[in-house]
Amino acid sequence: MGATLTTIPRGPADFNPGNVGVMLLAEDLLLLVTDDGSGQLSAPAAQVDAGLAGANLVELALMNKVDLSAEGEAGKPGRIIVKDPSPADDDILDAALEILAANQGKKPSVVIRPLSKNLRQALYERLAAAGVVRAERGKILGIFSTRTWPAQDASHEAQARDLLTQALVQQTPPDTRSAALIGPPPGGRPGPPLPHRTRSASSRSPF
């Protein structure tokens, strides 16, 4: 029996900074593609940003708040529809839901850019407030300011990585959230691309 990633229902009274059991798919993805030591992205920023936006879209789909139109429904198939516009009790998801509500009837690929705007920074800041990463400032050539986000508490990331390794290497059936990180869930909704870290072929694991 594989390990299970701890999740706690989100709500106004449930989300507390420092509780790494409460994570968005986008937060999981960002931790997985951020190097623990250097605090830098291990994949191209544009690909990561698109993945984070896709993760929020999938998260809202898993909450039955958004979906894609099907054949026979009003409008063209495969377009964004908002099924439940009520708040998701999460600031980041609520902002994403507003963007989707303003872009109903459009293709998922069209909403990725507006969904990704300032998202990575917001996620890093929330993870830092929760004690999962820490913000560090530096300079390149003593001129250009940089900010990195090395790990402060990597326990949740380690759980997520173990679950993905079990699914991809050991062929253990993934839970719904792990499956969403690996690829599109049933129904063909767009999922976040998960950049792979390079290891020796003998390790067999892409992480």
N, CA, C and O of each residue as an XYZ file, in Angstrom:
828
protein
N       0.841     -1.179      0.000
C       0.000      0.000      0.000
C       0.882      1.237      0.000
O       1.762      1.354      0.853
N       0.677      2.157     -0.921
C       1.504      3.336     -1.013
C       1.126      4.372      0.015
O       0.072      4.302      0.648
N       2.013      5.335      0.164
C       1.749      6.421      1.087
C       0.642      7.301      0.541
O       0.385      7.312     -0.663
N      -0.006      8.030      1.416
C      -1.061      8.946      1.020
C      -0.670     10.348      1.421
O      -0.305     10.585      2.573
N      -0.741     11.282      0.490
C      -0.392     12.657      0.770
C      -1.491     13.273      1.607
O      -2.659     13.260      1.218
N      -1.124     13.809      2.751
C      -2.095     14.384      3.659
C      -2.753     15.602      3.041
O      -2.077     16.522      2.582
N      -4.083     15.600      3.034
C      -4.817     16.770      2.586
C      -5.903     17.072      3.600
O      -6.480     16.167      4.202
N      -6.170     18.341      3.778
C      -7.178     18.791      4.727
C      -8.146     19.680      3.982
O      -7.706     20.541      3.220
N      -9.472     19.512      4.169
C     -10.422     20.353      3.454
C     -10.120     21.829      3.678
O      -9.859     22.248      4.806
N     -10.156     22.631      2.586
C      -9.879     24.046      2.706
C     -11.140     24.800      3.041
O     -12.223     24.468      2.559
N     -11.001     25.790      3.849
C     -12.090     26.669      4.215
C     -11.516     27.804      5.027
O     -10.338     27.757      5.382
N     -12.305     28.834      5.341
C     -11.787     29.980      6.070
C     -11.114     29.596      7.378
O     -10.121     30.210      7.769
N     -11.650     28.581      8.062
C     -11.085     28.201      9.353
C     -10.019     27.131      9.235
O      -9.333     26.820     10.209
N      -9.878     26.564      8.041
C      -8.965     25.438      7.859
C      -7.590     25.847      7.365
O      -6.595     25.188      7.666
N      -7.530     26.950      6.597
C      -6.248     27.307      6.000
C      -5.459     28.154      6.969
O      -5.829     29.294      7.252
N      -4.382     27.607      7.476
C      -3.510     28.321      8.401
C      -2.085     28.243      7.890
O      -1.601     27.153      7.585
N      -1.387     29.397      7.786
C       0.011     29.356      7.382
C       0.807     28.432      8.287
O       0.623     28.441      9.505
N       1.675     27.648      7.709
C       2.469     26.697      8.477
C       1.921     25.291      8.406
O       2.621     24.345      8.768
N       0.682     25.121      7.949
C       0.084     23.796      7.826
C       0.350     23.282      6.422
O      -0.380     23.609      5.487
N       1.409     22.465      6.270
C       1.783     22.017      4.927
C       0.870     20.914      4.418
O       1.048     20.444      3.295
N      -0.122     20.482      5.233
C      -1.088     19.511      4.740
C      -2.098     20.153      3.814
O      -2.793     19.455      3.075
N      -2.192     21.488      3.843
C      -3.144     22.200      3.008
C      -2.381     22.843      1.865
O      -1.750     23.885      2.039
N      -2.438     22.228      0.709
C      -1.676     22.713     -0.441
C      -2.538     22.693     -1.696
O      -3.331     21.776     -1.906
N      -2.371     23.709     -2.518
C      -2.967     23.691     -3.844
C      -2.104     22.840     -4.770
O      -0.915     22.640     -4.518
N      -2.709     22.348     -5.832
C      -1.930     21.649     -6.854
C      -0.811     22.544     -7.379
O       0.304     22.083     -7.624
N      -1.120     23.829     -7.547
C      -0.113     24.760     -8.050
C       1.053     24.892     -7.073
O       2.204     25.023     -7.490
N       0.759     24.857     -5.781
C       1.833     24.923     -4.792
C       2.684     23.661     -4.849
O       3.911     23.736     -4.799
N       2.042     22.512     -4.953
C       2.782     21.251     -5.089
C       3.708     21.309     -6.306
O       4.884     20.957     -6.223
N       3.157     21.758     -7.432
C       3.935     21.812     -8.659
C       5.117     22.764     -8.515
O       6.229     22.442     -8.933
N       4.881     23.931     -7.927
C       5.955     24.909     -7.784
C       7.076     24.375     -6.895
O       8.253     24.600     -7.178
N       6.718     23.673     -5.827
C       7.739     23.077     -4.965
C       8.549     22.029     -5.726
O       9.765     21.936     -5.559
N       7.880     21.251     -6.554
C       8.555     20.183     -7.285
C       9.533     20.717     -8.333
O      10.505     20.042     -8.672
N       9.284     21.919     -8.845
C      10.162     22.456     -9.888
C      11.081     23.556     -9.354
O      11.733     24.250    -10.134
N      11.135     23.717     -8.031
C      12.061     24.670     -7.410
C      13.160     23.888     -6.706
O      12.872     23.049     -5.853
N      14.407     24.150     -7.050
C      15.533     23.460     -6.421
C      15.583     23.809     -4.939
O      15.587     24.984     -4.573
N      15.621     22.791     -4.091
C      15.583     23.019     -2.647
C      16.755     23.854     -2.149
O      16.597     24.690     -1.260
N      17.933     23.624     -2.729
C      19.132     24.304     -2.249
C      19.286     25.715     -2.773
O      19.472     26.657     -2.001
N      19.209     25.863     -4.095
C      19.427     27.173     -4.700
C      18.190     28.056     -4.666
O      18.299     29.281     -4.724
N      17.008     27.440     -4.572
C      15.772     28.213     -4.595
C      15.412     28.728     -5.969
O      14.561     29.607     -6.104
N      16.060     28.183     -7.004
C      15.790     28.605     -8.372
C      14.961     27.549     -9.104
O      14.940     26.380     -8.720
N      14.287     27.981    -10.152
C      13.485     27.052    -10.954
C      14.396     26.062    -11.666
O      15.476     26.423    -12.135
N      13.952     24.810    -11.744
C      14.699     23.782    -12.460
C      14.106     23.539    -13.844
O      14.460     22.567    -14.512
N      13.210     24.415    -14.272
C      12.585     24.333    -15.600
C      12.393     25.760    -16.102
O      12.413     26.698    -15.306
N      12.208     25.939    -17.413
C      12.011     27.286    -17.953
C      10.823     27.993    -17.298
O       9.772     27.389    -17.085
N      11.002     29.275    -16.981
C       9.975     30.032    -16.267
C       8.644     30.047    -17.014
O       7.583     29.924    -16.401
N       8.698     30.197    -18.331
C       7.449     30.252    -19.107
C       6.678     28.944    -18.998
O       5.451     28.950    -18.897
N       7.399     27.814    -19.017
C       6.744     26.513    -18.898
C       6.155     26.340    -17.500
O       5.048     25.826    -17.344
N       6.901     26.772    -16.490
C       6.407     26.673    -15.118
C       5.152     27.526    -14.937
O       4.167     27.072    -14.356
N       5.192     28.759    -15.434
C       4.038     29.647    -15.267
C       2.793     29.077    -15.929
O       1.697     29.166    -15.376
N       2.957     28.489    -17.114
C       1.816     27.858    -17.787
C       1.313     26.670    -16.979
O       0.107     26.442    -16.881
N       2.243     25.913    -16.401
C       1.854     24.767    -15.591
C       1.099     25.175    -14.339
O       0.136     24.515    -13.951
N       1.531     26.263    -13.703
C       0.859     26.742    -12.496
C      -0.565     27.195    -12.813
O      -1.497     26.919    -12.057
N      -0.722     27.892    -13.939
C      -2.051     28.316    -14.361
C      -2.933     27.104    -14.651
O      -4.098     27.061    -14.254
N      -2.361     26.118    -15.351
C      -3.109     24.894    -15.631
C      -3.478     24.148    -14.365
O      -4.545     23.539    -14.288
N      -2.601     24.192    -13.368
C      -2.883     23.514    -12.102
C      -4.093     24.133    -11.414
O      -4.932     23.416    -10.867
N      -4.187     25.461    -11.439
C      -5.363     26.104    -10.840
C      -6.633     25.761    -11.606
O      -7.695     25.578    -11.012
N      -6.518     25.675    -12.924
C      -7.675     25.297    -13.739
C      -8.131     23.884    -13.394
O      -9.328     23.629    -13.256
N      -7.181     22.972    -13.255
C      -7.516     21.595    -12.893
C      -8.092     21.533    -11.486
O      -9.056     20.808    -11.238
N      -7.504     22.294    -10.563
C      -8.003     22.304     -9.179
C      -9.471     22.717     -9.138
O     -10.275     22.094     -8.445
N      -9.815     23.756     -9.870
C     -11.201     24.214     -9.899
C     -12.106     23.200    -10.591
O     -13.276     23.064    -10.232
N     -11.574     22.491    -11.577
C     -12.350     21.437    -12.226
C     -12.612     20.288    -11.252
O     -13.707     19.726    -11.235
N     -11.609     19.939    -10.441
C     -11.776     18.874     -9.461
C     -12.779     19.270     -8.383
O     -13.402     18.406     -7.765
N     -12.936     20.565     -8.157
C     -13.913     21.071     -7.191
C     -15.285     21.254     -7.831
O     -16.210     21.749     -7.187
N     -15.424     20.854     -9.105
C     -16.671     20.979     -9.861
C     -17.128     22.426    -10.006
O     -18.325     22.709    -10.057
N     -16.158     23.339    -10.071
C     -16.497     24.741    -10.261
C     -16.387     25.154    -11.727
O     -17.095     26.057    -12.173
N     -15.511     24.504    -12.468
C     -15.395     24.782    -13.899
C     -15.346     23.465    -14.661
O     -15.070     22.409    -14.091
N     -15.617     23.547    -15.942
C     -15.580     22.354    -16.792
C     -15.367     22.814    -18.228
O     -15.253     24.007    -18.509
N     -15.316     21.845    -19.121
C     -15.257     22.138    -20.548
C     -16.583     21.736    -21.180
O     -17.151     20.696    -20.847
N     -17.061     22.554    -22.077
C     -18.329     22.258    -22.743
C     -18.194     20.992    -23.584
O     -17.144     20.720    -24.166
N     -19.271     20.237    -23.632
C     -19.282     18.972    -24.358
C     -20.101     19.101    -25.639
O     -20.819     20.080    -25.843
N     -19.976     18.094    -26.490
C     -20.779     18.047    -27.717
C     -22.263     18.101    -27.345
O     -22.700     17.425    -26.414
N     -23.024     18.900    -28.070
C     -24.449     18.987    -27.825
C     -24.844     20.093    -26.871
O     -26.022     20.437    -26.771
N     -23.861     20.662    -26.160
C     -24.159     21.773    -25.276
C     -24.076     23.083    -26.053
O     -23.584     23.125    -27.181
N     -24.570     24.154    -25.425
C     -24.538     25.454    -26.085
C     -23.100     25.868    -26.363
O     -22.210     25.666    -25.538
N     -22.889     26.453    -27.543
C     -21.550     26.875    -27.901
C     -20.716     25.736    -28.440
O     -21.199     24.616    -28.603
N     -19.453     26.033    -28.717
C     -18.544     25.034    -29.257
C     -18.040     24.121    -28.146
O     -17.907     24.554    -27.001
N     -17.756     22.855    -28.477
C     -17.230     21.935    -27.464
C     -15.795     22.302    -27.076
O     -15.058     22.919    -27.845
N     -15.427     21.903    -25.863
C     -14.067     22.135    -25.398
C     -13.789     23.551    -24.952
O     -12.635     23.978    -24.930
N     -14.832     24.293    -24.593
C     -14.659     25.669    -24.149
C     -14.939     25.781    -22.638
O     -15.666     24.972    -22.062
N     -14.347     26.795    -22.026
C     -14.477     26.998    -20.591
C     -15.911     27.340    -20.206
O     -16.528     28.220    -20.808
N     -16.441     26.643    -19.203
C     -17.716     27.007    -18.601
C     -17.548     27.005    -17.087
O     -16.879     26.134    -16.530
N     -18.154     27.977    -16.432
C     -18.120     28.057    -14.969
C     -19.428     27.488    -14.447
O     -20.501     28.036    -14.697
N     -19.329     26.388    -13.722
C     -20.518     25.708    -13.204
C     -20.952     26.271    -11.854
O     -22.140     26.285    -11.534
N     -19.985     26.732    -11.069
C     -20.277     27.230     -9.729
C     -19.373     28.425     -9.442
O     -18.199     28.250     -9.119
N     -19.914     29.643     -9.559
C     -19.086     30.833     -9.372
C     -18.901     31.248     -7.912
O     -18.252     32.257     -7.636
N     -19.457     30.489     -6.986
C     -19.324     30.854     -5.572
C     -17.870     30.747     -5.131
O     -17.107     29.974     -5.709
N     -17.473     31.519     -4.108
C     -16.068     31.517     -3.666
C     -15.561     30.118     -3.327
O     -16.295     29.273     -2.816
N     -14.274     29.904     -3.630
C     -13.632     28.615     -3.343
C     -12.958     28.617     -1.975
O     -12.296     27.646     -1.608
N     -13.123     29.701     -1.220
C     -12.523     29.838      0.113
C     -10.999     29.797      0.059
O     -10.348     29.304      0.981
N     -10.445     30.313     -1.018
C      -8.998     30.407     -1.174
C      -8.737     31.593     -2.094
O      -9.255     31.645     -3.210
N      -7.935     32.545     -1.626
C      -7.741     33.781     -2.385
C      -7.217     33.532     -3.795
O      -7.676     34.155     -4.753
N      -6.255     32.619     -3.919
C      -5.656     32.365     -5.224
C      -6.654     31.700     -6.163
O      -6.743     32.064     -7.336
N      -7.404     30.730     -5.654
C      -8.404     30.073     -6.493
C      -9.564     31.007     -6.815
O     -10.124     30.952     -7.910
N      -9.926     31.866     -5.858
C     -11.010     32.812     -6.122
C     -10.625     33.781     -7.238
O     -11.456     34.125     -8.079
N      -9.353     34.223     -7.247
C      -8.883     35.112     -8.315
C      -8.916     34.389     -9.659
O      -9.292     34.976    -10.674
N      -8.522     33.115     -9.663
C      -8.554     32.333    -10.898
C      -9.994     32.144    -11.379
O     -10.268     32.206    -12.578
N     -10.898     31.917    -10.447
C     -12.296     31.703    -10.815
C     -12.894     32.960    -11.437
O     -13.700     32.867    -12.363
N     -12.514     34.116    -10.945
C     -12.997     35.377    -11.527
C     -12.502     35.528    -12.961
O     -13.249     35.953    -13.843
N     -11.247     35.180    -13.185
C     -10.684     35.264    -14.539
C     -11.428     34.316    -15.484
O     -11.739     34.676    -16.619
N     -11.706     33.109    -15.007
C     -12.406     32.140    -15.841
C     -13.842     32.577    -16.120
O     -14.357     32.373    -17.219
N     -14.486     33.179    -15.121
C     -15.852     33.661    -15.316
C     -15.898     34.752    -16.385
O     -16.872     34.872    -17.128
N     -14.827     35.541    -16.446
C     -14.759     36.611    -17.450
C     -14.351     36.095    -18.820
O     -14.395     36.836    -19.802
N     -13.954     34.830    -18.893
C     -13.488     34.252    -20.161
C     -14.256     32.992    -20.535
O     -13.725     32.125    -21.230
N     -15.490     32.886    -20.084
C     -16.296     31.719    -20.440
C     -16.474     31.654    -21.960
O     -16.595     32.674    -22.638
N     -16.485     30.434    -22.464
C     -16.659     30.237    -23.888
C     -15.362     30.244    -24.666
O     -15.364     30.056    -25.882
N     -14.239     30.463    -23.967
C     -12.945     30.468    -24.644
C     -12.224     29.151    -24.440
O     -12.546     28.389    -23.529
N     -11.246     28.889    -25.294
C     -10.449     27.683    -25.167
C      -9.570     27.760    -23.926
O      -9.158     28.852    -23.534
N      -9.271     26.613    -23.296
C      -8.376     26.624    -22.135
C      -7.034     27.282    -22.427
O      -6.479     27.974    -21.572
N      -6.506     27.066    -23.643
C      -5.200     27.641    -23.981
C      -5.216     29.164    -23.950
O      -4.185     29.795    -23.718
N      -6.382     29.751    -24.184
C      -6.497     31.209    -24.203
C      -6.430     31.793    -22.790
O      -5.948     32.911    -22.606
N      -6.909     31.049    -21.795
C      -6.979     31.593    -20.433
C      -5.705     31.339    -19.634
O      -5.559     31.861    -18.528
N      -4.783     30.548    -20.173
C      -3.567     30.236    -19.424
C      -2.763     31.487    -19.107
O      -2.286     31.643    -17.983
N      -2.604     32.383    -20.079
C      -1.790     33.580    -19.840
C      -2.395     34.466    -18.751
O      -1.676     34.839    -17.823
N      -3.693     34.825    -18.820
C      -4.231     35.650    -17.728
C      -4.219     34.928    -16.379
O      -4.048     35.566    -15.340
N      -4.396     33.620    -16.385
C      -4.353     32.870    -15.137
C      -2.955     32.876    -14.517
O      -2.812     32.806    -13.296
N      -1.934     32.958    -15.357
C      -0.558     32.866    -14.868
C       0.016     34.193    -14.396
O       1.073     34.207    -13.766
N      -0.645     35.305    -14.680
C      -0.106     36.624    -14.349
C       0.109     36.778    -12.842
O      -0.837     36.676    -12.061
N       1.352     37.023    -12.444
C       1.746     37.236    -11.038
C       1.480     36.022    -10.142
O       1.593     36.124     -8.920
N       1.129     34.880    -10.732
C       0.759     33.720     -9.926
C       1.958     33.120     -9.204
O       1.866     32.785     -8.023
N       3.073     32.983     -9.897
C       4.246     32.341     -9.277
C       4.705     33.124     -8.040
O       5.003     32.532     -7.003
N       4.760     34.439     -8.156
C       5.166     35.273     -7.030
C       4.200     35.110     -5.851
O       4.628     34.994     -4.703
N       2.898     35.103     -6.144
C       1.898     34.962     -5.088
C       2.030     33.610     -4.377
O       1.893     33.525     -3.156
N       2.293     32.574     -5.144
C       2.449     31.242     -4.545
C       3.710     31.169     -3.691
O       3.679     30.627     -2.586
N       4.813     31.707     -4.191
C       6.049     31.712     -3.406
C       5.849     32.466     -2.085
O       6.286     32.008     -1.030
N       5.194     33.608     -2.153
C       4.996     34.403     -0.946
C       4.126     33.661      0.064
O       4.350     33.750      1.271
N       3.137     32.933     -0.433
C       2.285     32.181      0.488
C       3.048     31.001      1.089
O       2.892     30.699      2.272
N       3.865     30.340      0.283
C       4.670     29.240      0.801
C       5.698     29.744      1.813
O       6.009     29.052      2.782
N       6.225     30.949      1.588
C       7.173     31.533      2.537
C       6.470     31.874      3.853
O       7.026     31.660      4.930
N       5.254     32.402      3.766
C       4.488     32.728      4.967
C       4.164     31.477      5.771
O       4.032     31.530      6.994
N       4.036     30.341      5.067
C       3.736     29.071      5.722
C       4.989     28.366      6.227
O       4.891     27.309      6.849
N       6.169     28.939      5.966
C       7.405     28.336      6.438
C       7.895     27.183      5.591
O       8.743     26.410      6.036
N       7.378     27.050      4.375
C       7.775     25.953      3.497
C       9.034     26.327      2.710
O       9.915     25.492      2.510
N       9.115     27.585      2.263
C      10.315     28.118      1.627
C      10.681     29.415      2.348
O       9.920     29.911      3.178
N      11.842     29.952      2.024
C      12.232     31.260      2.561
C      12.707     32.141      1.410
O      13.318     31.658      0.457
N      12.425     33.414      1.507
C      12.819     34.359      0.466
C      14.236     34.847      0.731
O      14.560     35.260      1.844
N      15.080     34.798     -0.298
C      16.442     35.303     -0.188
C      16.708     36.251     -1.347
O      16.360     35.962     -2.492
N      17.319     37.368     -1.044
C      17.651     38.360     -2.063
C      19.148     38.325     -2.352
O      19.954     38.040     -1.466
N      19.508     38.616     -3.590
C      20.905     38.662     -3.973
C      21.092     39.571     -5.167
O      20.151     40.230     -5.611
N      22.310     39.608     -5.688
C      22.602     40.425     -6.866
C      23.478     39.639     -7.836
O      24.337     38.858     -7.427
N      23.250     39.856     -9.102
C      24.084     39.293    -10.161
C      25.039     40.387    -10.625
O      24.613     41.477    -11.006
N      26.335     40.083    -10.588
C      27.366     41.052    -10.961
C      27.305     42.301    -10.090
O      27.779     43.370    -10.476
N      26.716     42.146     -8.916
C      26.619     43.269     -7.998
C      25.672     44.354     -8.443
O      25.649     45.434     -7.854
N      24.878     44.087     -9.486
C      24.000     45.116    -10.056
C      22.539     44.692    -10.051
O      21.683     45.403     -9.525
N      22.252     43.520    -10.643
C      20.869     43.107    -10.863
C      20.336     42.333     -9.655
O      20.919     41.333     -9.236
N      19.235     42.808     -9.113
C      18.641     42.163     -7.941
C      17.970     40.855     -8.338
O      17.334     40.762     -9.388
N      18.119     39.866     -7.500
C      17.472     38.568     -7.723
C      16.783     38.131     -6.435
O      17.134     38.578     -5.342
N      15.814     37.268     -6.580
C      15.160     36.673     -5.415
C      15.058     35.176     -5.644
O      14.617     34.739     -6.707
N      15.451     34.406     -4.680
C      15.359     32.956     -4.757
C      14.539     32.450     -3.581
O      14.310     33.173     -2.611
N      14.098     31.189     -3.680
C      13.176     30.631     -2.694
C      13.623     29.237     -2.265
O      12.949     28.259     -2.589
N      14.742     29.114     -1.544
C      15.189     27.788     -1.087
C      14.233     27.185     -0.064
O      13.453     27.888      0.578
N      14.315     25.869      0.068
C      13.403     25.153      0.953
C      13.687     25.478      2.419
O      14.839     25.596      2.836
N      12.622     25.615      3.175
C      12.702     25.773      4.626
C      12.202     24.497      5.300
O      12.788     24.026      6.275
N      11.117     23.947      4.768
C      10.545     22.691      5.264
C      10.127     21.880      4.036
O       9.107     22.172      3.412
N      10.912     20.874      3.699
C      10.690     20.107      2.460
C       9.863     18.850      2.683
O       9.811     17.987      1.807
N       9.215     18.729      3.840
C       8.503     17.476      4.150
C       7.334     17.229      3.210
O       7.139     16.101      2.756
N       6.551     18.262      2.909
C       5.398     18.064      2.030
C       5.861     17.743      0.607
O       5.308     16.858     -0.046
N       6.874     18.463      0.134
C       7.403     18.185     -1.197
C       7.896     16.756     -1.301
O       7.692     16.096     -2.320
N       8.556     16.267     -0.231
C       9.057     14.893     -0.242
C       7.908     13.900     -0.356
O       8.025     12.898     -1.060
N       6.800     14.168      0.330
C       5.621     13.301      0.224
C       5.090     13.288     -1.199
O       4.810     12.230     -1.763
N       4.956     14.486     -1.773
C       4.425     14.582     -3.132
C       5.333     13.860     -4.115
O       4.853     13.154     -5.002
N       6.643     14.033     -3.962
C       7.595     13.395     -4.871
C       7.529     11.871     -4.742
O       7.598     11.155     -5.741
N       7.396     11.380     -3.502
C       7.298      9.938     -3.280
C       6.060      9.359     -3.971
O       6.122      8.296     -4.588
N       4.936     10.073     -3.858
C       3.706      9.594     -4.481
C       3.831      9.559     -6.005
O       3.373      8.614     -6.648
N       4.449     10.588     -6.577
C       4.622     10.616     -8.025
C       5.583      9.529     -8.486
O       5.379      8.918     -9.535
N       6.630      9.288     -7.702
C       7.568      8.227     -8.047
C       6.889      6.868     -8.004
O       7.121      6.026     -8.873
N       6.045      6.650     -6.988
C       5.309      5.383     -6.896
C       4.426      5.181     -8.125
O       4.325      4.077     -8.661
N       3.786      6.271     -8.563
C       2.874      6.153     -9.703
C       3.629      5.928    -11.007
O       3.213      5.115    -11.833
N       4.745      6.649    -11.198
C       5.444      6.615    -12.472
C       6.440      5.470    -12.582
O       6.655      4.935    -13.670
N       7.045      5.093    -11.470
C       8.089      4.070    -11.499
C       7.568      2.718    -11.029
O       7.816      1.690    -11.660
N       6.837      2.734     -9.906
C       6.358      1.481     -9.332
C       4.968      1.102     -9.831
O       4.428      0.056     -9.472
N       4.395      1.978    -10.672
C       3.078      1.720    -11.271
C       1.973      1.584    -10.224
O       0.992      0.874    -10.445
N       2.131      2.265     -9.082
C       1.077      2.303     -8.081
C      -0.015      3.248     -8.563
O       0.296      4.366     -8.974
N      -1.308      2.834     -8.528
C      -2.362      3.738     -8.982
C      -2.323      5.045     -8.195
O      -2.391      5.011     -6.966
N      -2.217      6.202     -8.865
C      -2.126      7.479     -8.157
C      -3.478      7.933     -7.633
O      -4.523      7.568     -8.171
N      -3.441      8.745     -6.559
C      -4.683      9.363     -6.126
C      -5.026     10.477     -7.115
O      -4.248     10.773     -8.022
N      -6.197     11.092     -6.932
C      -6.687     12.065     -7.903
C      -5.732     13.232     -8.070
O      -5.477     13.665     -9.194
N      -5.197     13.750     -6.967
C      -4.342     14.927     -7.037
C      -2.988     14.596     -7.667
O      -2.453     15.392     -8.438
N      -2.435     13.429     -7.343
C      -1.182     13.026     -7.974
C      -1.375     12.836     -9.472
O      -0.516     13.211    -10.271
N      -2.517     12.247     -9.848
C      -2.807     12.049    -11.263
C      -2.906     13.385    -11.993
O      -2.497     13.500    -13.148
N      -3.449     14.390    -11.313
C      -3.571     15.710    -11.924
C      -2.209     16.342    -12.152
O      -2.022     17.070    -13.127
N      -1.251     16.073    -11.263
C       0.103     16.595    -11.446
C       0.832     15.882    -12.578
O       1.624     16.489    -13.299
N       0.556     14.587    -12.726
C       1.225     13.811    -13.764
C       0.707     14.172    -15.150
O       1.486     14.261    -16.099
N      -0.589     14.377    -15.271
C      -1.152     14.669    -16.582
C      -2.617     14.983    -16.474
O      -3.145     15.067    -15.365
N      -3.302     15.162    -17.601
C      -4.716     15.519    -17.587
C      -5.561     14.464    -16.897
O      -5.368     13.274    -17.144
N      -6.496     14.865    -16.033
C      -7.409     13.915    -15.416
C      -8.426     13.426    -16.428
O      -8.487     13.951    -17.539
N      -9.234     12.420    -16.065
C     -10.254     11.925    -16.995
C     -11.130     13.066    -17.502
O     -11.511     13.956    -16.742
N     -11.437     13.028    -18.775
C     -12.239     14.081    -19.350
C     -11.422     14.995    -20.242
O     -11.966     15.838    -20.954
N     -10.082     14.815    -20.194
C      -9.244     15.566    -21.109
C      -9.000     17.003    -20.731
O      -8.554     17.784    -21.571
N      -9.276     17.388    -19.491
C      -9.001     18.767    -19.089
C      -7.500     18.996    -19.065
O      -6.740     18.070    -18.781
N      -7.062     20.209    -19.357
C      -5.628     20.460    -19.428
C      -4.984     20.377    -18.066
O      -5.489     20.957    -17.105
N      -3.878     19.667    -17.966
C      -3.161     19.546    -16.712
C      -1.843     20.275    -16.767
O      -1.360     20.611    -17.848
N      -1.249     20.527    -15.602
C       0.020     21.248    -15.581
C       1.166     20.384    -16.056
O       1.325     19.271    -15.556
N       1.980     20.847    -17.007
C       3.137     20.055    -17.424
C       4.131     19.974    -16.285
O       4.440     20.992    -15.666
N       4.634     18.795    -15.996
C       5.565     18.613    -14.892
C       6.973     18.465    -15.441
O       7.326     17.390    -15.927
N       7.796     19.523    -15.379
C       9.163     19.410    -15.877
C       9.932     18.364    -15.100
O       9.825     18.294    -13.876
N      10.701     17.555    -15.796
C      11.460     16.489    -15.151
C      12.866     16.951    -14.819
O      13.491     17.678    -15.591
N      13.353     16.528    -13.674
C      14.742     16.773    -13.333
C      15.585     15.634    -13.889
O      15.176     14.474    -13.848
N      16.749     15.965    -14.401
C      17.598     14.963    -15.036
C      18.360     14.170    -13.995
O      18.995     14.745    -13.111
N      18.298     12.837    -14.098
C      19.089     11.942    -13.271
C      19.651     10.861    -14.165
O      19.310     10.770    -15.344
N      20.511     10.045    -13.596
C      21.085      8.949    -14.371
C      19.993      7.964    -14.729
O      19.019      7.804    -13.994
N      20.161      7.312    -15.851
C      19.139      6.381    -16.322
C      18.917      5.254    -15.331
O      17.824      4.691    -15.281
N      19.930      4.908    -14.537
C      19.790      3.790    -13.614
C      18.806      4.080    -12.507
O      18.274      3.151    -11.898
N      18.541      5.378    -12.221
C      17.628      5.693    -11.132
C      16.182      5.418    -11.527
O      15.334      5.203    -10.660
N      15.892      5.422    -12.830
C      14.569      5.172    -13.404
C      13.550      6.250    -13.071
O      12.535      6.363    -13.759
N      13.793      7.042    -12.036
C      12.823      8.059    -11.650
C      13.119      9.371    -12.355
O      14.272      9.801    -12.390
N      12.083     10.030    -12.930
C      12.310     11.310    -13.591
C      12.430     12.456    -12.618
O      12.615     13.596    -13.047
N      12.334     12.202    -11.313
C      12.347     13.296    -10.338
C      13.670     13.329     -9.614
O      13.880     14.180     -8.750
